[in-house]
């Protein structure tokens, strides 16, 4: 098994795409939808068909287990956004990056995930404000401290 965490973000996401292809190939072999040739280059219509059928069947499994399909799709989309953000994140933190209260390292920003220190992995506690007249903004994978126009403190 390939460990995606030992790779660059770009390589890790290609590994994840490969895992998805393996799942689609296995599903296609069960359903007679044998469209795949083992490469990541997949016809759009065939991908929509087989992936849509697999998702629908996962929703049936979820329903049997009293799990709402939107819980699955919501969690999947959050993972996808976080993994893509890792790929797009710059190597160096900007000057106005928020700092970790534990180690003063730069704070990462990923939609739907806790703000995490790039150095120690610590989290910024909810309810933390950026200071008088300041707020938070997520940009390019970093949590930034920005000046507010209305002089209100903004909590995360």
N, C-alpha and C positions, 0 to 999 in steps of 0.2 A: 504494500500500500504506500502511496506517495503522501508525504506529509506536506501539505500546502503551507504550513507555517515556517518551513525551512527554506522557502523560496521568496523571490522578490514578489511584490504585489501583482505585477503583470503575469509572472509565471504561475503564481498561485491561482489567479482567476482563470487562466487557461487550463490548469489542472481541474478546477471546479467544473469548467465547461466539459472537459473530458469525462468526469464522473457523471455528469448529466447525460452525455451521449451514451455512456455504457448503460445507464438506466433506461433510456429510450430504446436502445437496441434490444435489451432484454424484454421490455414491454412489447416492442414490435414483434419479436419472435413469438411471444405468447398470443398476440392478436392477429398475426398474419400481415402486419404492417412492416415488412422487411425492406425499408427504404435506405438504410444507412450503410456506408462503406467503411466506417471506422475513422473517417477524418472529421474534423470540426467544420468543414464546409458542407452545409446542409441546405437543401432546397427550402425556401420559405414556406411554401404550401405544405410540404411534407412535415416540416417542423411544427407548424400550427396544428396540423391534423393529429399527429401522434402525441405531442405535448399536451394539446387540449384534451385528448381522450385520457391520457394518464392523469392529468389534474382532475378531471371529472371523476375518475375512479378513486383517486385519493380523497375526494370530497365524500364519496359513498362510504369509504372506510371511516372517515372522520365522523360522519353522521351516525354510523353504527355505534361509535364510541362517544357519542354526545359531545362532539367538538364541532364548532361552527366553521364552515369552510373559510370564512373571512379571517378567522384567527390564524389559519395556516397561511393564507396569502399575505396577510399583514406581516407576520413574522418573516416570511420569505423575502418580502420586499425590503424590510429593514436590514436583513442580512446582506441582500444584494447592494443596497445603497452604501452600506458601511464598507463592503469589499471594494466597490468601485471608488469610493472616496480615498481608500488607502492607496489605490493605484494613482490617483490624481494629486495626492498630497505632495506639497513641495518638500524638499529635503531640509530646508532651514526655516525656522520659525521667524515671522516678521517681528519688528521691534515692539509693536503694541499687543503682542500675544499675552493672554492671561497666564498667570503663574500659579503653580501648584502650592497650596498652603503647607504641604508637608516637606517638599524638597526644593521649591522654587523653580522646578522644571516647567517647560512649556506645555500648555493644555491643548489637547486635540479636540476637534469638533466633528462628530458624525451624527447626522440626523437620526433621532430616535434612540440614541445610545447615551449613556452617561458620559459627561465630559471627563476625559482620561488624561493623566499626565504622560507625556511621551517618555519621560525618564524613569519614574518609579511605578507607574501604573495606577497611582492613587486617583481618587475621584474628587471633584468639587462638590461639596455638599449642596443639596437643594436649598433654596432660600438665601444663598450667598449673593450679596450684591457687589457690584464692581467699584463702588465708592461714590461719593457725592458728585452728581452731574455726569455720571458715567453709566454705561450699559454694556451688554454683551452682543457680539455678532459672530456668527460662524462663517468663515470664508476660507476656501481652499484647504479644508481639513484642519484649520486652526481655530481656537476660540479666542477672539480678539476683544480687547477693551476699547470702547469707542465713546466719544463725547456725545451726550444727549442734548437735544435742542431745547427740551422743555424742563430741564433741571430736575427731573424725577429720577430716582434710583430705580434701576431695573433689576429684578431678581431672576435667577435662573431656575 
